[in-house]
């Protein structure tokens, strides 16, 4: 049996940067250090940070002193303002690509555009971007949601960084019939697009696909959706213990991919668990990194 591992599996630049900043704060030994929300959408990393002395607080009101680390997905302008008013030391670990989406939303607002954000309204990243758009902003996750949307003179579009390009394009096409002037910024993270393309290619070649990452991770869930649409025998797991040997029965090639917030050690544990099954050991299982 052959295991094909996606070359891009694991931490992206923004996640790597945010976790590095958080662990650096943990190593500094400063007391009262918190992340405002989970630093990334991976419970294993969050638990490891907690063990190092950096715990999660869901609201600024629950932090009275010390250091607050802004999560990689960003927070709202109101949360930042309240942290400053409380005199907290702020370490901004917002992903640069999320920051770009925030800044472009501000630009569109200042230039009089009605802002359409393509994404999941409940996601922390999108909530942060909304706060930069003022009152004239709407969040849509599909073209159908714009069905009854009234015409506007000027519409500006930005996207959640983990959105698929196809969905962004479909929503932009829908906007064209509802506006006099349309301005679009493709704020989808390049690393997200690469992961999606690589996962899609691998899913076409294998008989079983394993997607590794947090269940609350938008980009990991997107990978699972893409792979499932191609290879029905696709399974999303958060840790190696969730694997089921029955998934690999009779399978000659299995693909493994992982979201941008999945740490390397979790991926390694998944690969090791797959290799450990007796059925696979007898078949001399080997791992190949996809080109």
Residue, then its C-alpha position, 0 to 999 in steps of 0.5 A: x500500500x502507498x500513502x500519498x501525502x500532500x506537499x503543502x499539508x500543515x501550517x501555513x505562513x500565518x499560522x506558523x507566525x501566530x503560534x511562534x509569537x504565542x510560544x515566544x510569549x509563553x517562554x518569556x515567563x510573563x504572568x497573565x498572558x492570554x490569547x483572545x480566542x483560540x490562537x488557531x483552530x487546532x485544539x492540540x496547539x491550544x492545549x499545548x499553549x495552555x500547558x505553557x501558561x498561555x490560556x484562552x479568554x473569549x472576551x476582553x472583559x475577562x482579562x484585567x491585566x497582563x498581555x493579550x495575544x490577538x489570534x491569527x483570525x483577528x478580532x473586531x475593532x471594538x475588542x482592540x479598542x476595549x483592550x487598549x482602554x483597559x491598559x492591556x499589552x497587545x501582541x497582534x498575531x493576526x495573519x497578514x492575509x487577514x489583515x490585508x482583508x481588513x485594510x481593504x474593507x476599510x478602504x472600500x468603506x472610506x470610498x463609499x462602496x457597499x461591502x460584500x464579504x464572501x464567507x461564513x458570517x459566524x467565523x471569527x475572521x469574518x466577524x473581524x472583517x465585518x467590523x472594518x466595513x461599518x454599516x454598509x456591509x453584508x456577508x454572503x456564502x453563496x450566490x443564492x443569498x444575493x437573490x433579493x439583494x437590491x441594486x447599489x451604485x457601488x459594490x466592493x467585494x472581499x473574501x474570507x481568506x479560506x474561501x474557494x475561488x469558484x465560490x468567490x467568482x460565482x458571487x462576483x458574477x451575481x453582483x454584476x447584475x446588481x451594481x453600477x460599479x463593482x470593485x473586487x479584491x481577491x483576498x483568498x490566501x494563496x496557501x489555501x488555494x494551493x492546498x485545495x488544488x493539491x488535495x483535489x489532485x490527490x483525491x483523484x488518484x487514491x481509493x481513500x482520502x484522510x483529511x487531518x485538522x481541527x473540526x472548527x477549522x474552516x480551511x480544513x473543512x473546505x478540504x474535506x468537502x472538496x475531497x469528499x466530492x471527488x472520493x466518497x471514501x474521504x474521512x476528516x479526523x482531528x487526531x490519529x486515534x479517530x482513524x478506523x482500520x476498516x477504511x483502508x481494507x483493500x485500499x492500495x493507495x491512500x491520500x493524506x492532506x491537512x489543513x493550514x492549522x494542523x501541526x506537523x506532529x499531529x500529521x506524523x501521528x496519523x501517518x504512523x497510525x496508518x502504517x501501524x495497522x497489521x494489514x498495511x504492515x504486511x503490505x510494506x506500506x510506504x509514504x510518498x510526498x506528492x510533487 
